[in-house]
Amino acid sequence: MQLPGSFAAIVRPMNPIYTIGQRVRVTQQVPHLGNGDRTITNTPVEGEIVQYRQQKTGSWFAHSKDHKLWLERLEIRRDNGELVVVNLDQYTSVEVLAAKAG
């Protein structure tokens, strides 16, 4: 059982394989800590995969090669045409959906 206001890490495979054109629903848990109430918002994005990649990003606290931090990124095209780039982390769940009819 999860206590109110606590965060539940979502277990994802270490090397998920996503393919271009695959339809997915990505849900991220977003904490709200600044308002004095530890609440969590689940934010879903649904659409078709345009690109999946691991990408370096600059980080002042990354003590790795070239001072870069590697992030997994999934680019999704929503049904309305909007492109969304999602950084995948331990609080992100990716659900593969059936292809959209039509």
C-alpha positions as CSV (number, residue, x, y, z in Angstrom):
1,M,0.0,0.0,0.0
2,Q,1.3,3.5,-0.9
3,L,1.0,6.2,1.7
4,P,-0.6,9.5,0.7
5,G,2.0,11.9,-0.7
6,S,4.6,9.2,-1.3
7,F,6.1,8.5,-4.7
8,A,5.8,5.0,-6.3
9,A,8.7,4.2,-8.7
10,I,7.5,2.4,-11.8
11,V,9.7,-0.5,-12.8
12,R,10.6,-0.3,-16.5
13,P,12.9,-2.6,-18.5
14,M,16.5,-1.4,-18.7
15,N,16.6,-1.5,-22.5
16,P,13.0,-1.1,-23.8
17,I,12.7,-1.3,-27.6
18,Y,10.2,1.1,-29.1
19,T,9.6,1.3,-32.8
20,I,8.6,4.2,-34.9
21,G,4.9,4.2,-35.6
22,Q,4.1,2.2,-32.5
23,R,1.1,3.7,-30.5
24,V,1.8,4.3,-26.8
25,R,0.5,6.0,-23.7
26,V,3.2,7.5,-21.6
27,T,2.2,8.4,-18.0
28,Q,4.5,10.5,-15.8
29,Q,4.1,11.1,-12.1
30,V,4.8,14.8,-11.4
31,P,5.2,15.8,-7.8
32,H,3.9,19.1,-6.4
33,L,6.1,20.0,-3.4
34,G,6.1,23.7,-3.3
35,N,2.5,24.3,-2.1
36,G,2.9,22.6,1.3
37,D,0.9,19.6,0.2
38,R,2.7,16.6,-1.2
39,T,0.4,15.7,-4.1
40,I,1.2,13.8,-7.2
41,T,-0.3,14.4,-10.6
42,N,-0.4,11.6,-13.2
43,T,0.1,13.2,-16.6
44,P,-0.7,10.9,-19.6
45,V,0.4,11.6,-23.2
46,E,-0.9,9.3,-26.0
47,G,0.2,9.1,-29.6
48,E,2.5,7.5,-32.2
49,I,6.2,7.2,-31.7
50,V,8.3,9.4,-34.0
51,Q,11.6,8.7,-32.4
52,Y,13.2,7.0,-29.4
53,R,16.8,7.8,-28.4
54,Q,19.3,8.1,-25.6
55,Q,20.7,11.6,-25.7
56,K,23.4,13.5,-23.8
57,T,22.4,16.6,-22.0
58,G,24.5,19.2,-20.3
59,S,24.4,19.2,-16.5
60,W,26.4,21.2,-14.0
61,F,26.2,18.3,-11.5
62,A,27.0,15.4,-13.9
63,H,30.4,14.1,-13.0
64,S,30.7,11.8,-16.0
65,K,32.6,11.9,-19.3
66,D,32.3,15.4,-20.9
67,H,30.1,16.5,-17.9
68,K,27.1,15.1,-19.7
69,L,24.1,13.1,-18.4
70,W,22.4,10.5,-20.6
71,L,18.6,10.7,-20.8
72,E,16.2,8.4,-22.6
73,R,13.8,10.4,-24.7
74,L,10.7,9.4,-26.5
75,E,9.2,11.8,-29.2
76,I,5.5,11.2,-29.7
77,R,3.0,12.7,-32.2
78,R,-0.4,13.2,-30.6
79,D,-3.6,12.7,-32.6
80,N,-3.9,16.5,-33.1
81,G,-0.4,16.7,-34.6
82,E,1.4,18.1,-31.6
83,L,4.9,16.7,-31.1
84,V,5.8,15.9,-27.4
85,V,9.3,15.0,-26.2
86,V,9.2,13.0,-22.9
87,N,12.2,12.2,-20.8
88,L,11.8,8.7,-19.4
89,D,12.7,8.1,-15.8
90,Q,11.8,5.8,-12.9
91,Y,8.5,7.6,-12.5
92,T,7.4,7.1,-16.1
93,S,5.3,4.2,-17.4
94,V,5.0,3.4,-21.1
95,E,2.1,1.3,-22.3
96,V,2.1,0.0,-25.8
97,L,-1.4,0.3,-27.4
98,A,-3.1,-1.3,-30.3
99,A,-2.8,0.5,-33.6
100,K,-5.5,3.1,-34.1
101,A,-8.2,2.0,-36.6
102,G,-8.6,4.0,-39.7
